[in-house]
Amino acid sequence: MIRFLTSTLTALLLAATAAGQPAVTQLYLDMRASFHQELDAGKYNSQFTGDHFNLNVRGYLTDKLDFRIRQRLNKKVFDERNMFNATDFLYLRWHAAPRWHFSVGKNAVLIGGYEFDAVPIDVYYYSNFCNNLYQGFAFGVNAEYEFLPGQNLVLQVCNSPLSLGFQGLYAYNVAWTGGFAPWWHTIWSVNFVQDEYHRTINYIALGNHMVWGGLAIDVDLMNRAGAGQKRFFSDFTVISKIIWSVGKWNLCAKAGYESNALENVDDQGRALDLAVAPGTKNFYAGCGVEFFPLPNRDRLRLHAVYFRSSTIGVNNFDIGITWRLDIIAK
């Protein structure tokens, strides 16, 4: 079935492009599979897993309208609360003026931080915050203004990442993507997110990406504050990631700490933060190595990664492969 769908879509897109109709500039499949092993209280378990299988399409309708689609082919497609459960991107963007861009459709929720912003197929383990959001991609509208070269302010109104789909709950997000220097890039955001109890929680998320030659360091800081919370920085996450690229190799390490005070509940005893529970003190960390045997690093990657979270207390070790098949590449 998947082969039939991709073959049909490819034929239609190629025909449309040849006829001078809306053009597809990228059409590709990417996949990741692993041999996952874990050691839990002295008990060893292992299994082969399929982690990701994605269909990616990019292109344009006119010189001022472009689109993007990413469909996860190994994720449950239909959920009665969210019939686009397996769709990450499904948006149309209008280049209204040299510095103004508007988009409508399903897009990434604009929450700052490089762990949250990373392409999921490139992430081997996540924080509790990222794992526990109901949806990291949501339908909404974006307005983007480039106020200086490489410095962008983005406003977004979208379905709440704390909603199960389409529940009349929204997130109001403001993000700055840019940087302070050629080596220091940023994704900073302020977010006001409604939850299933129709309360609003505020995120201040400061993502920093610093590059010196082959060394890249990410530092993400996030504070979360629900209405009635007594102390600033009593619910927070700190994450750091290091990647050192040497030839065809990446040496990688990432660690994070999440904390939420027990007192952060409302007058009915419900958690003010539905992603990181009150009483959480979670330290997670891991390290690994990646190898890119082909000149184009996007085509093939081998990895070996170890990670552990204090919340779960399981030692995880993955050996795997990520590869990409370009069908249309312009």
PASEBA-1860 file (N, C-alpha, C; in nm, 3 decimals):
! residues 330
1> MIRFLTST> 0.083/-0.120/0.000/0.000/0.000/0.000/0.087/0.126/0.000 ~ 0.188/0.128/0.086/0.276/0.244/0.092/0.349/0.262/-0.041 ~ 0.395/0.149/-0.100/0.462/0.156/-0.229/0.370/0.213/-0.335 ~ 0.244/0.171/-0.335/0.148/0.222/-0.433/0.125/0.371/-0.416 ~ 0.108/0.416/-0.289/0.083/0.558/-0.263/0.200/0.644/-0.305 ~ 0.321/0.603/-0.269/0.438/0.684/-0.304/0.461/0.685/-0.455 ~ 0.440/0.572/-0.521/0.458/0.565/-0.666/0.357/0.655/-0.737 ~ 0.232/0.651/-0.693/0.128/0.733/-0.753/0.156/0.881/-0.731
9> LTALLLAA> 0.193/0.916/-0.607/0.223/1.056/-0.577/0.342/1.105/-0.660 ~ 0.444/1.024/-0.672/0.561/1.063/-0.751/0.523/1.086/-0.896 ~ 0.445/0.997/-0.954/0.403/1.011/-1.094/0.323/1.140/-1.116 ~ 0.231/1.168/-1.025/0.149/1.288/-1.038/0.233/1.415/-1.026 ~ 0.325/1.415/-0.930/0.408/1.533/-0.909/0.502/1.557/-1.026 ~ 0.560/1.450/-1.079/0.648/1.463/-1.195/0.570/1.514/-1.317 ~ 0.449/1.462/-1.335/0.367/1.507/-1.448/0.330/1.653/-1.435 ~ 0.293/1.694/-1.313/0.257/1.834/-1.291/0.375/1.926/-1.315
17> TAAGQPAV> 0.493/1.885/-1.269/0.612/1.968/-1.287/0.648/1.979/-1.435 ~ 0.641/1.868/-1.507/0.673/1.869/-1.649/0.576/1.955/-1.728 ~ 0.453/1.963/-1.683/0.351/2.041/-1.753/0.355/2.188/-1.716 ~ 0.451/2.227/-1.635/0.462/2.367/-1.598/0.368/2.406/-1.486 ~ 0.313/2.310/-1.420/0.223/2.336/-1.308/0.307/2.351/-1.182 ~ 0.243/2.367/-1.064/0.317/2.382/-0.939/0.432/2.281/-0.927 ~ 0.548/2.330/-0.889/0.670/2.250/-0.894/0.704/2.191/-0.759 ~ 0.753/2.068/-0.761/0.806/2.003/-0.642/0.958/2.012/-0.649
25> TQLYLDMR> 1.018/2.071/-0.548/1.163/2.084/-0.545/1.229/1.974/-0.465 ~ 1.155/1.912/-0.373/1.208/1.801/-0.295/1.098/1.699/-0.271 ~ 1.130/1.575/-0.297/1.043/1.464/-0.260/1.135/1.351/-0.217 ~ 1.127/1.311/-0.091/1.216/1.207/-0.043/1.154/1.132/0.073 ~ 1.207/1.013/0.095/1.172/0.930/0.209/1.294/0.922/0.300 ~ 1.272/0.931/0.431/1.382/0.905/0.523/1.336/0.808/0.631 ~ 1.429/0.726/0.679/1.398/0.617/0.770/1.509/0.605/0.874 ~ 1.471/0.555/0.992/1.569/0.519/1.095/1.525/0.391/1.162
33> ASFHQELD> 1.619/0.299/1.176/1.592/0.172/1.244/1.706/0.145/1.343 ~ 1.673/0.072/1.451/1.772/0.051/1.557/1.761/-0.090/1.613 ~ 1.872/-0.135/1.669/1.871/-0.251/1.757/1.877/-0.193/1.899 ~ 1.762/-0.195/1.967/1.750/-0.132/2.098/1.774/-0.235/2.208 ~ 1.860/-0.199/2.303/1.889/-0.285/2.417/1.871/-0.204/2.545 ~ 1.823/-0.271/2.648/1.807/-0.202/2.776/1.837/-0.296/2.891 ~ 1.888/-0.236/2.997/1.920/-0.310/3.119/1.843/-0.244/3.232 ~ 1.746/-0.318/3.286/1.657/-0.265/3.389/1.667/-0.354/3.513
41> AGKYNSQF> 1.730/-0.300/3.619/1.747/-0.374/3.745/1.810/-0.511/3.721 ~ 1.911/-0.512/3.634/1.982/-0.636/3.606/1.918/-0.725/3.502 ~ 1.800/-0.688/3.452/1.732/-0.767/3.351/1.757/-0.708/3.214 ~ 1.804/-0.791/3.121/1.839/-0.746/2.987/1.725/-0.776/2.890 ~ 1.692/-0.676/2.806/1.593/-0.692/2.700/1.648/-0.629/2.573 ~ 1.606/-0.681/2.459/1.650/-0.622/2.333/1.544/-0.646/2.226 ~ 1.547/-0.562/2.123/1.457/-0.579/2.010/1.504/-0.492/1.894 ~ 1.470/-0.535/1.773/1.490/-0.450/1.656/1.368/-0.358/1.644
49> TGDHFNLN> 1.391/-0.230/1.618/1.280/-0.135/1.612/1.289/-0.051/1.486 ~ 1.173/-0.014/1.435/1.164/0.087/1.330/1.125/0.218/1.396 ~ 1.216/0.314/1.396/1.193/0.437/1.471/1.118/0.543/1.390 ~ 1.157/0.560/1.264/1.097/0.666/1.180/1.087/0.616/1.037 ~ 0.979/0.660/0.969/0.963/0.639/0.826/0.876/0.754/0.777 ~ 0.938/0.850/0.708/0.871/0.975/0.675/0.868/1.001/0.525 ~ 0.758/1.057/0.480/0.746/1.109/0.343/0.755/1.261/0.351 ~ 0.849/1.318/0.277/0.874/1.462/0.279/0.854/1.521/0.141
57> VRGYLTDK> 0.778/1.631/0.134/0.754/1.700/0.007/0.768/1.850/0.030 ~ 0.845/1.914/-0.057/0.856/2.060/-0.058/0.841/2.110/-0.201 ~ 0.788/2.231/-0.215/0.776/2.287/-0.348/0.708/2.422/-0.345 ~ 0.659/2.464/-0.460/0.593/2.594/-0.467/0.478/2.590/-0.566 ~ 0.379/2.675/-0.539/0.267/2.692/-0.629/0.290/2.806/-0.726 ~ 0.348/2.916/-0.674/0.391/3.029/-0.755/0.524/3.077/-0.697 ~ 0.579/3.184/-0.753/0.705/3.234/-0.699/0.689/3.296/-0.561 ~ 0.564/3.316/-0.517/0.540/3.372/-0.384/0.470/3.276/-0.288
65> LDFRIRQR> 0.439/3.156/-0.335/0.370/3.057/-0.252/0.449/2.926/-0.251 ~ 0.497/2.885/-0.133/0.562/2.755/-0.124/0.489/2.669/-0.020 ~ 0.516/2.540/-0.023/0.447/2.448/0.067/0.544/2.345/0.121 ~ 0.501/2.281/0.230/0.579/2.173/0.289/0.486/2.068/0.347 ~ 0.522/1.941/0.327/0.447/1.828/0.382/0.547/1.730/0.443 ~ 0.519/1.684/0.563/0.592/1.569/0.619/0.493/1.477/0.686 ~ 0.484/1.356/0.633/0.391/1.257/0.682/0.469/1.141/0.742 ~ 0.436/1.104/0.866/0.502/0.990/0.931/0.427/0.863/0.892
73> LNKKVFDE> 0.490/0.781/0.814/0.424/0.662/0.761/0.417/0.547/0.861 ~ 0.490/0.558/0.971/0.485/0.451/1.072/0.410/0.495/1.197 ~ 0.335/0.602/1.189/0.259/0.653/1.303/0.110/0.637/1.277 ~ 0.034/0.613/1.382/-0.110/0.597/1.368/-0.169/0.717/1.296 ~ -0.230/0.692/1.182/-0.275/0.802/1.097/-0.398/0.870/1.155 ~ -0.496/0.793/1.196/-0.623/0.853/1.237/-0.647/0.832/1.385 ~ -0.682/0.941/1.449/-0.725/0.939/1.588/-0.853/1.020/1.592 ~ -0.956/0.974/1.659/-1.085/1.043/1.656/-1.075/1.186/1.709
81> RNMFNATD> -0.970/1.215/1.788/-0.951/1.351/1.838/-0.857/1.431/1.749 ~ -0.786/1.364/1.658/-0.688/1.432/1.573/-0.665/1.348/1.448 ~ -0.740/1.379/1.343/-0.729/1.299/1.221/-0.601/1.325/1.142 ~ -0.522/1.426/1.186/-0.392/1.452/1.125/-0.279/1.415/1.221 ~ -0.303/1.312/1.299/-0.208/1.272/1.403/-0.069/1.241/1.347 ~ -0.061/1.183/1.228/0.066/1.140/1.171/0.129/1.246/1.081 ~ 0.069/1.363/1.072/0.120/1.471/0.987/0.194/1.573/1.071 ~ 0.321/1.597/1.040/0.397/1.701/1.108/0.376/1.836/1.041
89> FLYLRWHA> 0.406/1.841/0.912/0.394/1.966/0.837/0.289/1.951/0.726 ~ 0.206/2.050/0.712/0.110/2.057/0.603/0.068/2.204/0.591 ~ 0.161/2.285/0.538/0.133/2.429/0.537/0.165/2.491/0.402 ~ 0.103/2.607/0.380/0.127/2.691/0.264/0.179/2.824/0.314 ~ 0.291/2.872/0.256/0.352/2.997/0.302/0.352/3.099/0.188 ~ 0.312/3.222/0.224/0.303/3.333/0.129/0.415/3.431/0.157 ~ 0.500/3.454/0.057/0.606/3.554/0.066/0.546/3.687/0.022 ~ 0.483/3.756/0.116/0.405/3.876/0.083/0.494/3.992/0.041
97> APRWHFSV> 0.612/4.002/0.100/0.707/4.109/0.072/0.845/4.055/0.107 ~ 0.953/4.125/0.067/1.085/4.072/0.096/1.108/4.035/0.242 ~ 1.043/4.105/0.336/1.066/4.077/0.478/0.946/4.018/0.549 ~ 0.835/4.002/0.479/0.713/3.951/0.542/0.673/3.817/0.482 ~ 0.646/3.719/0.572/0.600/3.588/0.528/0.484/3.544/0.618 ~ 0.383/3.485/0.557/0.267/3.436/0.631/0.243/3.290/0.592 ~ 0.208/3.209/0.691/0.179/3.069/0.662/0.053/3.025/0.733 ~ -0.014/2.926/0.673/-0.135/2.868/0.730/-0.130/2.718/0.712
105> GKNAVLIG> -0.175/2.644/0.812/-0.174/2.498/0.806/-0.108/2.440/0.929 ~ -0.057/2.320/0.916/0.005/2.253/1.030/0.156/2.276/1.027 ~ 0.208/2.324/1.139/0.348/2.363/1.148/0.399/2.326/1.287 ~ 0.529/2.339/1.308/0.585/2.317/1.441/0.537/2.425/1.536 ~ 0.500/2.387/1.656/0.464/2.486/1.757/0.590/2.565/1.791 ~ 0.578/2.697/1.796/0.695/2.783/1.815/0.732/2.791/1.963 ~ 0.798/2.686/2.010/0.853/2.684/2.144/1.005/2.684/2.130 ~ 1.071/2.777/2.196/1.215/2.791/2.182/1.291/2.671/2.235
113> GYEFDAVP> 1.416/2.661/2.193/1.501/2.551/2.238/1.538/2.463/2.122 ~ 1.664/2.419/2.119/1.713/2.340/2.007/1.679/2.192/2.020 ~ 1.652/2.142/2.140/1.603/2.005/2.150/1.464/1.995/2.089 ~ 1.377/2.089/2.124/1.241/2.088/2.071/1.240/2.114/1.921 ~ 1.329/2.200/1.873/1.329/2.240/1.732/1.393/2.136/1.641 ~ 1.474/2.046/1.696/1.548/1.950/1.613/1.453/1.859/1.535 ~ 1.500/1.815/1.417/1.423/1.718/1.338/1.413/1.588/1.419 ~ 1.292/1.536/1.444/1.279/1.418/1.531/1.365/1.299/1.492
121> IDVYYYSN> 1.387/1.278/1.364/1.466/1.162/1.322/1.612/1.175/1.366 ~ 1.655/1.297/1.402/1.791/1.321/1.447/1.805/1.318/1.599 ~ 1.696/1.294/1.671/1.699/1.297/1.818/1.683/1.154/1.870 ~ 1.777/1.110/1.953/1.774/0.973/2.004/1.701/0.963/2.137 ~ 1.697/1.071/2.214/1.622/1.071/2.341/1.587/1.215/2.376 ~ 1.470/1.230/2.441/1.412/1.361/2.469/1.396/1.383/2.620 ~ 1.376/1.510/2.656/1.336/1.547/2.791/1.192/1.504/2.817 ~ 1.154/1.502/2.944/1.014/1.474/2.978/0.921/1.576/2.916
129> FCNNLYQG> 0.964/1.702/2.915/0.880/1.808/2.859/0.843/1.776/2.715 ~ 0.942/1.747/2.631/0.913/1.716/2.491/0.832/1.588/2.477 ~ 0.865/1.487/2.557/0.794/1.359/2.547/0.648/1.370/2.586 ~ 0.615/1.460/2.679/0.481/1.462/2.737/0.387/1.565/2.675 ~ 0.435/1.647/2.582/0.342/1.733/2.509/0.253/1.644/2.422 ~ 0.125/1.676/2.417/0.034/1.595/2.336/0.066/1.608/2.187 ~ 0.105/1.728/2.144/0.141/1.746/2.003/0.244/1.859/1.990 ~ 0.352/1.829/1.918/0.454/1.930/1.893/0.433/2.003/1.763
137> FAFGVNAE> 0.338/1.956/1.682/0.301/2.019/1.556/0.151/2.042/1.561 ~ 0.105/2.161/1.518/-0.035/2.194/1.534/-0.080/2.287/1.422 ~ -0.210/2.282/1.392/-0.267/2.373/1.292/-0.276/2.514/1.350 ~ -0.246/2.612/1.264/-0.253/2.750/1.308/-0.207/2.843/1.198 ~ -0.173/2.966/1.236/-0.126/3.067/1.142/0.002/3.130/1.199 ~ 0.094/3.164/1.109/0.221/3.228/1.146/0.237/3.357/1.067 ~ 0.295/3.456/1.131/0.338/3.578/1.063/0.483/3.602/1.099 ~ 0.570/3.616/0.998/0.714/3.628/1.021/0.766/3.756/0.958
145> YEFLPGQN> 0.845/3.831/1.036/0.903/3.957/0.988/1.053/3.955/1.010 ~ 1.129/3.975/0.904/1.274/3.983/0.914/1.313/4.128/0.937 ~ 1.336/4.167/1.062/1.361/4.308/1.093/1.506/4.348/1.068 ~ 1.597/4.250/1.063/1.735/4.270/1.022/1.778/4.144/0.947 ~ 1.879/4.152/0.862/1.922/4.030/0.792/1.955/3.917/0.889 ~ 1.886/3.805/0.874/1.908/3.689/0.960/1.841/3.696/1.095 ~ 1.765/3.803/1.122/1.698/3.820/1.250/1.547/3.826/1.223 ~ 1.474/3.729/1.279/1.331/3.715/1.247/1.247/3.714/1.373
153> LVLQVCNS> 1.135/3.783/1.367/1.034/3.780/1.472/0.912/3.709/1.416 ~ 0.866/3.606/1.488/0.755/3.524/1.439/0.643/3.523/1.542 ~ 0.522/3.551/1.496/0.402/3.543/1.578/0.321/3.423/1.532 ~ 0.269/3.347/1.627/0.194/3.227/1.593/0.074/3.212/1.685 ~ -0.040/3.178/1.626/-0.158/3.135/1.700/-0.193/2.997/1.646 ~ -0.199/2.897/1.735/-0.220/2.760/1.688/-0.295/2.681/1.795 ~ -0.337/2.561/1.758/-0.395/2.471/1.857/-0.291/2.441/1.965 ~ -0.338/2.426/2.088/-0.247/2.409/2.200/-0.172/2.277/2.192
161> PLSLGFQG> -0.042/2.277/2.221/0.030/2.149/2.229/-0.013/2.065/2.349 ~ -0.091/2.124/2.439/-0.145/2.050/2.554/-0.287/2.001/2.528 ~ -0.335/2.014/2.403/-0.466/1.960/2.368/-0.446/1.832/2.288 ~ -0.546/1.748/2.289/-0.538/1.618/2.223/-0.567/1.626/2.073 ~ -0.590/1.745/2.022/-0.620/1.761/1.881/-0.692/1.891/1.858 ~ -0.822/1.881/1.836/-0.904/1.999/1.808/-1.006/2.013/1.921 ~ -0.969/2.091/2.022/-1.053/2.102/2.142/-1.085/2.247/2.177 ~ -1.062/2.341/2.085/-1.087/2.482/2.115/-0.988/2.537/2.216
169> LYAYNVAW> -0.869/2.479/2.221/-0.763/2.526/2.310/-0.649/2.577/2.223 ~ -0.589/2.690/2.262/-0.494/2.757/2.174/-0.363/2.789/2.245 ~ -0.262/2.816/2.164/-0.133/2.865/2.212/-0.103/2.994/2.138 ~ -0.052/3.092/2.211/-0.016/3.223/2.155/0.135/3.239/2.175 ~ 0.209/3.240/2.065/0.354/3.228/2.072/0.423/3.343/2.000 ~ 0.530/3.391/2.059/0.618/3.489/1.998/0.759/3.434/2.004 ~ 0.827/3.428/1.890/0.961/3.371/1.886/1.056/3.463/1.810 ~ 1.180/3.465/1.855/1.288/3.534/1.786/1.389/3.430/1.742
177> TGGFAPWW> 1.413/3.423/1.611/1.518/3.337/1.558/1.623/3.426/1.496 ~ 1.745/3.412/1.540/1.852/3.498/1.491/1.981/3.464/1.558 ~ 2.043/3.564/1.620/2.168/3.539/1.689/2.236/3.668/1.730 ~ 2.334/3.653/1.817/2.411/3.767/1.864/2.542/3.782/1.788 ~ 2.588/3.675/1.724/2.715/3.676/1.652/2.711/3.562/1.551 ~ 2.805/3.562/1.455/2.806/3.452/1.356/2.816/3.314/1.419 ~ 2.871/3.306/1.539/2.889/3.176/1.605/2.780/3.147/1.709 ~ 2.689/3.242/1.733/2.588/3.228/1.838/2.449/3.250/1.779
185> HTIWSVNF> 2.376/3.141/1.763/2.242/3.145/1.705/2.137/3.122/1.814 ~ 2.017/3.172/1.791/1.914/3.168/1.895/1.779/3.125/1.841 ~ 1.703/3.056/1.927/1.559/3.038/1.913/1.501/3.068/2.051 ~ 1.452/3.189/2.071/1.395/3.231/2.198/1.245/3.252/2.179 ~ 1.168/3.213/2.279/1.022/3.229/2.266/0.957/3.264/2.400 ~ 0.843/3.328/2.388/0.750/3.347/2.500/0.618/3.287/2.455 ~ 0.561/3.199/2.537/0.441/3.123/2.498/0.336/3.131/2.607 ~ 0.211/3.143/2.563/0.097/3.135/2.653/0.007/3.023/2.600
193> VQDEYHRT> 0.003/2.913/2.676/-0.054/2.787/2.628/-0.171/2.746/2.715 ~ -0.285/2.720/2.652/-0.403/2.674/2.726/-0.398/2.522/2.741 ~ -0.444/2.473/2.858/-0.448/2.329/2.879/-0.592/2.280/2.882 ~ -0.608/2.150/2.905/-0.742/2.088/2.896/-0.838/2.137/3.003 ~ -0.787/2.204/3.108/-0.872/2.263/3.211/-0.900/2.410/3.183 ~ -0.862/2.457/3.062/-0.882/2.595/3.018/-0.804/2.693/3.107 ~ -0.692/2.647/3.160/-0.598/2.735/3.228/-0.488/2.772/3.130 ~ -0.411/2.873/3.164/-0.300/2.916/3.077/-0.169/2.904/3.152
201> INYIALGN> -0.072/2.841/3.088/0.062/2.832/3.143/0.157/2.909/3.051 ~ 0.255/2.975/3.111/0.352/3.055/3.037/0.485/2.982/3.029 ~ 0.543/2.979/2.908/0.679/2.930/2.889/0.768/3.046/2.848 ~ 0.886/3.052/2.905/0.994/3.136/2.853/1.106/3.040/2.817 ~ 1.132/3.025/2.687/1.226/2.925/2.639/1.338/2.994/2.562 ~ 1.461/2.971/2.604/1.578/3.037/2.545/1.672/2.930/2.491 ~ 1.669/2.911/2.360/1.756/2.814/2.295/1.877/2.882/2.233 ~ 1.995/2.830/2.260/2.120/2.889/2.212/2.205/2.782/2.145
209> HMVWGGLA> 2.251/2.812/2.024/2.332/2.719/1.946/2.462/2.790/1.910 ~ 2.575/2.737/1.956/2.705/2.801/1.936/2.798/2.708/1.861 ~ 2.865/2.763/1.761/2.949/2.682/1.672/3.087/2.746/1.660 ~ 3.191/2.665/1.684/3.329/2.704/1.662/3.396/2.593/1.581 ~ 3.407/2.615/1.451/3.466/2.513/1.365/3.384/2.385/1.369 ~ 3.446/2.273/1.406/3.374/2.146/1.413/3.305/2.119/1.544 ~ 3.308/2.216/1.636/3.246/2.199/1.768/3.117/2.279/1.776 ~ 3.007/2.212/1.811/2.878/2.278/1.828/2.824/2.249/1.968
217> IDVDLMNR> 2.777/2.353/2.035/2.724/2.340/2.170/2.587/2.407/2.175 ~ 2.487/2.333/2.223/2.353/2.387/2.247/2.331/2.403/2.396 ~ 2.267/2.514/2.434/2.224/2.534/2.572/2.081/2.586/2.567 ~ 1.988/2.507/2.623/1.847/2.544/2.629/1.807/2.569/2.774 ~ 1.737/2.679/2.796/1.684/2.713/2.927/1.534/2.737/2.913 ~ 1.455/2.680/3.003/1.310/2.701/2.999/1.254/2.719/3.138 ~ 1.173/2.823/3.156/1.095/2.839/3.278/0.948/2.824/3.243 ~ 0.874/2.752/3.327/0.730/2.732/3.307/0.657/2.786/3.430
225> AGAGQKRF> 0.550/2.862/3.408/0.478/2.923/3.520/0.328/2.920/3.494 ~ 0.255/2.847/3.579/0.110/2.846/3.572/0.051/2.953/3.661 ~ -0.072/2.990/3.636/-0.140/3.094/3.715/-0.147/3.050/3.861 ~ -0.102/3.135/3.950/-0.103/3.102/4.092/0.027/3.043/4.142 ~ 0.123/3.020/4.051/0.252/2.966/4.094/0.323/3.069/4.181 ~ 0.381/3.024/4.291/0.433/3.117/4.391/0.575/3.164/4.362 ~ 0.657/3.080/4.300/0.798/3.115/4.285/0.842/3.102/4.140 ~ 0.910/3.205/4.091/0.971/3.199/3.958/1.084/3.096/3.961
233> FSDFTVIS> 1.101/3.023/3.852/1.205/2.922/3.836/1.188/2.806/3.935 ~ 1.063/2.779/3.973/1.037/2.658/4.051/0.993/2.543/3.961 ~ 0.977/2.572/3.831/0.942/2.471/3.731/1.027/2.503/3.607 ~ 1.132/2.425/3.584/1.227/2.464/3.480/1.296/2.342/3.419 ~ 1.361/2.367/3.305/1.442/2.267/3.236/1.570/2.334/3.187 ~ 1.682/2.265/3.203/1.811/2.308/3.148/1.868/2.192/3.068 ~ 1.910/2.218/2.945/1.962/2.112/2.857/2.088/2.162/2.789 ~ 2.187/2.074/2.776/2.307/2.107/2.700/2.344/1.989/2.611
241> KIIWSVGK> 2.384/2.021/2.489/2.426/1.918/2.393/2.558/1.961/2.329 ~ 2.647/1.866/2.308/2.776/1.892/2.244/2.795/1.793/2.130 ~ 2.832/1.845/2.014/2.868/1.761/1.900/3.003/1.808/1.846 ~ 3.098/1.716/1.838/3.229/1.744/1.782/3.243/1.664/1.654 ~ 3.251/1.733/1.541/3.262/1.668/1.411/3.408/1.656/1.370 ~ 3.449/1.532/1.344/3.587/1.504/1.304/3.581/1.416/1.180 ~ 3.606/1.475/1.063/3.599/1.397/0.940/3.459/1.341/0.919 ~ 3.450/1.209/0.908/3.320/1.145/0.886/3.250/1.108/1.017
249> WNLCAKAG> 3.305/1.152/1.130/3.253/1.112/1.260/3.196/1.231/1.336 ~ 3.091/1.204/1.415/3.041/1.297/1.517/3.053/1.229/1.653 ~ 3.114/1.298/1.747/3.113/1.254/1.886/3.011/1.340/1.959 ~ 2.914/1.277/2.027/2.797/1.349/2.077/2.775/1.321/2.226 ~ 2.723/1.422/2.295/2.679/1.404/2.434/2.568/1.504/2.461 ~ 2.472/1.464/2.542/2.362/1.553/2.580/2.317/1.520/2.721 ~ 2.287/1.624/2.798/2.237/1.605/2.934/2.135/1.714/2.964 ~ 2.040/1.680/3.049/1.938/1.778/3.088/1.888/1.752/3.228
257> YESNALEN> 1.837/1.858/3.289/1.779/1.847/3.423/1.646/1.920/3.423 ~ 1.542/1.852/3.475/1.408/1.910/3.485/1.362/1.904/3.629 ~ 1.304/2.013/3.676/1.257/2.017/3.814/1.125/2.093/3.820 ~ 1.034/2.041/3.901/0.907/2.110/3.925/0.870/2.087/4.072 ~ 0.853/2.196/4.145/0.826/2.187/4.288/0.691/2.124/4.315 ~ 0.680/2.049/4.425/0.554/1.984/4.463/0.442/2.084/4.484 ~ 0.475/2.207/4.519/0.374/2.308/4.551/0.301/2.363/4.428 ~ 0.349/2.328/4.308/0.294/2.388/4.187/0.167/2.315/4.141
265> VDDQGRAL> 0.063/2.330/4.222/-0.071/2.276/4.193/-0.173/2.388/4.214 ~ -0.290/2.372/4.153/-0.394/2.473/4.172/-0.474/2.443/4.298 ~ -0.580/2.522/4.323/-0.655/2.507/4.448/-0.735/2.377/4.453 ~ -0.743/2.304/4.340/-0.809/2.174/4.339/-0.707/2.059/4.340 ~ -0.580/2.095/4.357/-0.476/1.993/4.363/-0.429/1.941/4.230 ~ -0.469/2.005/4.120/-0.427/1.962/3.986/-0.294/2.029/3.949 ~ -0.210/1.957/3.879/-0.080/2.010/3.839/-0.098/2.134/3.752 ~ -0.020/2.238/3.781/-0.022/2.356/3.695/0.048/2.330/3.563
273> DLAVAPGT> 0.141/2.238/3.563/0.216/2.201/3.443/0.182/2.056/3.409 ~ 0.117/2.035/3.295/0.075/1.901/3.257/0.183/1.824/3.181 ~ 0.295/1.889/3.150/0.404/1.820/3.080/0.511/1.769/3.175 ~ 0.544/1.846/3.277/0.642/1.804/3.378/0.572/1.809/3.513 ~ 0.544/1.695/3.571/0.459/1.686/3.690/0.525/1.748/3.812 ~ 0.445/1.806/3.902/0.500/1.853/4.030/0.570/1.741/4.105 ~ 0.683/1.774/4.165/0.764/1.674/4.234/0.871/1.611/4.147 ~ 0.872/1.645/4.018/0.972/1.589/3.927/1.109/1.647/3.956
281> KNFYAGCG> 1.207/1.560/3.960/1.348/1.599/3.959/1.418/1.497/3.870 ~ 1.421/1.528/3.743/1.468/1.432/3.643/1.600/1.476/3.582 ~ 1.700/1.388/3.595/1.827/1.410/3.526/1.839/1.303/3.417 ~ 1.865/1.347/3.295/1.884/1.249/3.188/2.010/1.286/3.110 ~ 2.077/1.186/3.060/2.203/1.210/2.991/2.235/1.092/2.901 ~ 2.322/1.119/2.806/2.367/1.013/2.717/2.484/1.060/2.634 ~ 2.542/0.967/2.562/2.653/0.999/2.473/2.651/0.898/2.359 ~ 2.722/0.933/2.252/2.721/0.841/2.140/2.816/0.884/2.031
289> VEFFPLPN> 2.813/0.807/1.923/2.898/0.834/1.808/2.815/0.813/1.683 ~ 2.837/0.899/1.583/2.772/0.887/1.453/2.880/0.878/1.345 ~ 2.852/0.798/1.243/2.946/0.781/1.131/2.871/0.802/1.001 ~ 2.931/0.883/0.912/2.869/0.917/0.783/2.959/0.864/0.672 ~ 2.930/0.746/0.618/3.020/0.684/0.521/3.020/0.748/0.383 ~ 2.914/0.826/0.349/2.904/0.886/0.217/2.939/1.034/0.222 ~ 2.983/1.092/0.111/3.017/1.235/0.110/2.901/1.325/0.150 ~ 2.780/1.290/0.108/2.661/1.365/0.148/2.610/1.307/0.280
297> RDRLRLHA> 2.624/1.383/0.387/2.587/1.333/0.520/2.438/1.305/0.534 ~ 2.355/1.366/0.448/2.211/1.343/0.457/2.170/1.204/0.411 ~ 2.255/1.136/0.335/2.216/1.010/0.272/2.220/0.890/0.366 ~ 2.323/0.882/0.449/2.342/0.762/0.530/2.415/0.796/0.659 ~ 2.363/0.745/0.770/2.425/0.768/0.901/2.413/0.642/0.985 ~ 2.522/0.604/1.049/2.524/0.494/1.145/2.543/0.555/1.283 ~ 2.478/0.496/1.384/2.490/0.553/1.518/2.497/0.444/1.625 ~ 2.563/0.479/1.734/2.563/0.398/1.855/2.549/0.496/1.971
305> VYFRSSTI> 2.444/0.478/2.051/2.409/0.578/2.153/2.371/0.508/2.283 ~ 2.420/0.563/2.394/2.377/0.521/2.528/2.305/0.637/2.595 ~ 2.193/0.608/2.668/2.125/0.714/2.742/2.047/0.655/2.860 ~ 2.023/0.741/2.957/1.952/0.700/3.078/1.879/0.820/3.138 ~ 1.761/0.796/3.191/1.684/0.898/3.261/1.662/0.852/3.404 ~ 1.682/0.944/3.500/1.664/0.906/3.640/1.518/0.877/3.672 ~ 1.426/0.934/3.597/1.283/0.909/3.619/1.248/0.763/3.592 ~ 1.304/0.708/3.485/1.273/0.570/3.445/1.374/0.472/3.502
313> GVNNFDIG> 1.500/0.513/3.509/1.603/0.428/3.569/1.643/0.309/3.486 ~ 1.636/0.320/3.354/1.672/0.210/3.264/1.793/0.252/3.182 ~ 1.890/0.165/3.168/2.004/0.190/3.081/1.968/0.148/2.939 ~ 1.979/0.243/2.845/1.942/0.218/2.706/2.065/0.226/2.616 ~ 2.073/0.134/2.520/2.182/0.137/2.424/2.125/0.104/2.287 ~ 2.144/0.196/2.191/2.092/0.179/2.056/2.205/0.174/1.955 ~ 2.195/0.080/1.862/2.282/0.076/1.745/2.189/0.081/1.624 ~ 2.212/0.178/1.534/2.115/0.191/1.428/2.166/0.259/1.303
321> ITWRLDII> 2.072/0.278/1.210/2.103/0.334/1.079/1.992/0.430/1.039 ~ 2.032/0.541/0.979/1.937/0.638/0.923/1.975/0.659/0.777 ~ 1.877/0.653/0.689/1.908/0.676/0.547/1.794/0.748/0.478 ~ 1.831/0.808/0.366/1.737/0.894/0.292/1.740/0.858/0.144 ~ 1.621/0.849/0.087/1.606/0.821/-0.057/1.546/0.943/-0.125 ~ 1.625/1.012/-0.207/1.576/1.128/-0.282/1.505/1.079/-0.409 ~ 1.382/1.122/-0.426/1.306/1.091/-0.546/1.309/1.210/-0.641 ~ 1.290/1.330/-0.585/1.308/1.456/-0.659/1.397/1.545/-0.574
329> AK> 1.502/1.596/-0.632/1.590/1.689/-0.560/1.637/1.795/-0.659 ~ 1.598/1.920/-0.633/1.635/2.031/-0.722/1.709/2.138/-0.643
END
